Amino acid sequence: MRLLIALLLPWLLFFTIGRPIAGIICLILQITVVGWIPAAIWSVYSLSQYNTDKKIDELRSGSSE
């Protein structure tokens, strides 16, 4: 679901992953039609990093038990 949001409304994804300042910057970028593609690429990349960070945190918390 977040991937679909990243492609259609890139700025909204940043708010869902807890990065509101990046979301505002992305919204400004997305307002220009030319900026839509870079905004979508940036949001997909950020989503990938967010998912990787969550997996690393899960592994760290699992190994400390």
N, C-alpha and C positions, 0 to 999 in steps of 0.2 A: 504494500500500500504506500509506504514512504517513497518507493522508487517512482511510482506514478505521480505522487505529489512533487517529487524532485524534477520531473520532466515538464509537468503542466504549470505548476506554481512554485518555481524554485525558491522564492523568498519565504514562503510558508514553511518549507522544510527546516530552515534554520531555526524557526521558532519552536518546532517540535523536538529538535535535538538540543535545545537550551542555548542557542547562540543568537540572541535577539539583535545585537549590533550588526552582525554579519547579515542577518535577515533584512535589516533596513538598507544596508549598502547594496545587497542583492536586488532589493525592490527598486532602488534608484537605477541600477544597471538594467533591470528588466523593463523599465518604463520605455526605454528606447527599443525599438523593434530589433535593431542590429545587436543589442546587448542581450537579447533573450537566449541565444545559443550559448554564449559564454556563461551566463547565469545558470543555465541548465547543467552545463558541464561542471561548473563549480559546485553546484548542489549535489550532483551525483557523486563527485569525488569526496565531498564532505560526509555524505552518507556512508560511503565505503570506509572512511577513516573512523567514523562514529561506531560502526559495527565492529571493526577491528579492535578498537579500544574497549568495547564492552566484552568481547571474547577474552582479551588479555586480562581484564579485571576479574572475569569469572575464573580463569585459570589460576590467578594469584590467590583468590579467596579460597579456592578449592584445595590448593596445595598447602595452605597454612593450617588446615584443620588437623 
